[in-house]
């Protein structure tokens, strides 16, 4: 059972995130609350991270879900990147399921209940641009990153284009 204190914290955190977006503290991200049975579900946030111009992620709109467990903030939320096909999200620190391997969401390494959702979202965006080849979930991609950066950059640019094509197809099927 989700407690009222947790929901109040999430409502406040969501408001802080919206203010940070409005003030430009967080840019290239949109966040919305999921709705279930016509009521807001503050435990699931729809997030879209937009690839910054002049990066290998440019032109991408990368959707995902930030999900808060029943014992939040004692336990960290999870972030899952949306997959539009059977292919994995092409990032060396994202599991084939779309789950994110990032310190700020790891209870044993970088997460603490004092972390704010603003900090988490900023870290998730930065995560795209600064992969960690020392802790890969995709060792092959990490190897390419370290040994052949131009090839890695080309692979990501091609992935972004394919991801956006798959997103468009998925949205057309919904209509």
C-alpha positions in Angstrom: 0.0 0.0 0.0 1.3 3.4 -1.0 1.4 5.8 1.9 0.2 9.4 1.9 3.5 10.8 3.1 5.2 9.2 0.0 2.6 10.6 -2.4 3.0 14.1 -0.8 6.7 13.9 -1.3 6.3 12.8 -4.9 3.8 15.6 -5.6 6.3 18.1 -4.2 9.1 16.6 -6.2 7.1 16.7 -9.4 6.3 20.4 -8.8 10.0 21.0 -8.2 10.9 19.2 -11.5 8.3 21.3 -13.4 9.8 24.5 -11.9 13.3 23.3 -12.8 12.1 22.8 -16.4 10.4 26.2 -16.5 13.5 27.9 -15.1 15.9 26.1 -17.5 17.7 24.2 -14.7 16.6 21.0 -16.5 16.5 21.4 -20.2 15.9 18.9 -23.0 13.5 16.9 -20.8 9.7 16.7 -20.4 8.0 14.9 -17.5 4.4 13.9 -17.1 2.5 11.9 -14.5 0.9 8.7 -15.7 -2.8 8.4 -15.2 -4.7 5.3 -14.2 -8.5 5.2 -13.9 -8.7 8.9 -14.5 -6.5 9.7 -11.4 -2.9 10.8 -11.2 -0.4 8.0 -10.4 2.6 9.9 -8.9 4.6 6.7 -8.7 5.1 6.5 -12.5 6.4 9.4 -14.4 6.7 9.5 -18.2 10.0 11.2 -19.2 11.3 12.2 -22.6 14.9 13.2 -23.0 15.6 15.1 -26.2 19.1 14.6 -27.7 21.0 17.8 -27.6 22.1 19.6 -30.8 25.6 19.0 -31.9 25.8 15.6 -30.2 25.6 12.1 -31.5 22.2 11.9 -29.8 20.8 14.9 -31.7 17.3 14.4 -33.1 16.4 11.7 -30.7 13.4 11.8 -28.4 14.1 9.1 -25.9 11.1 8.1 -23.8 11.2 6.2 -20.5 9.5 5.7 -17.2 10.7 6.8 -13.8 9.0 4.5 -11.3 9.0 4.9 -7.6 8.7 1.8 -5.3 6.3 1.6 -2.4 9.2 2.2 0.0 10.5 5.3 -1.7 12.5 7.4 -0.7 14.3 4.7 1.4 14.7 2.7 -1.9 15.7 4.3 -5.2 13.3 4.7 -8.1 14.1 2.8 -11.3 14.3 4.2 -14.8 13.4 2.1 -17.9 14.0 3.4 -21.5 11.2 2.7 -23.9 12.1 0.2 -26.6 10.1 0.3 -29.9 11.4 -2.9 -31.3 13.1 -6.1 -30.1 16.5 -4.3 -30.4 18.1 -3.1 -27.2 18.7 0.6 -26.5 22.1 1.2 -27.8 24.0 2.5 -24.8 26.7 0.7 -22.9 25.0 1.2 -19.5 21.5 0.2 -20.4 20.4 -3.4 -20.1 18.6 -5.2 -22.9 15.4 -4.8 -21.0 15.7 -1.0 -21.1 16.6 -0.8 -17.3 19.3 1.8 -16.5 22.6 1.0 -14.8 23.5 4.4 -13.2 25.1 5.1 -9.8 22.5 7.6 -8.7 19.8 4.9 -9.0 21.9 2.3 -7.2 21.0 1.9 -3.5 24.5 0.5 -2.8 26.6 3.1 -4.7 25.1 6.5 -5.3 21.5 6.7 -4.2 20.4 8.2 -0.9 16.9 9.4 0.2 18.3 12.9 0.1 18.6 12.8 -3.7 16.0 14.8 -5.4 14.1 14.0 -8.6 15.7 17.1 -10.2 19.1 15.6 -9.5 18.1 12.2 -10.8 16.7 13.6 -14.1 19.7 15.8 -14.7 21.9 12.7 -14.1 19.8 10.6 -16.6 20.2 13.2 -19.3 24.0 13.5 -18.6 24.1 9.7 -18.7 23.4 9.7 -22.4 26.4 11.9 -23.2 28.9 10.4 -20.7 28.7 6.6 -20.8 30.7 4.6 -18.3 32.9 2.0 -20.1 34.2 0.8 -16.8 30.8 -0.6 -15.8 29.1 -1.7 -19.0 26.0 -3.7 -19.5 27.0 -4.0 -23.1 30.7 -4.9 -23.1 31.0 -5.1 -26.9 29.8 -1.5 -27.2 32.1 -0.3 -24.4 35.0 -2.0 -26.3 34.1 -0.1 -29.5 33.8 3.1 -27.6 37.3 2.7 -26.1 39.0 1.4 -29.2 37.2 3.1 -32.1 35.4 6.3 -31.1 34.4 7.3 -34.7 32.8 3.9 -35.2 31.0 4.2 -31.9 29.7 7.7 -32.8 28.5 6.4 -36.2 26.7 3.5 -34.5 24.9 5.9 -32.1 23.9 8.3 -34.9 22.4 5.3 -36.9 20.7 4.0 -33.7 19.1 7.4 -33.1 17.7 7.5 -36.7 16.4 4.0 -36.4 14.9 4.6 -33.0 13.0 7.6 -34.2 11.7 5.6 -37.3 10.5 2.8 -34.9 8.9 5.4 -32.6 7.0 6.9 -35.6 5.8 3.4 -36.7 4.7 2.6 -33.1 2.7 5.9 -32.9 1.0 5.3 -36.2 -0.1 1.9 -35.1 -1.8 3.4 -32.0 -4.0 5.6 -34.2 
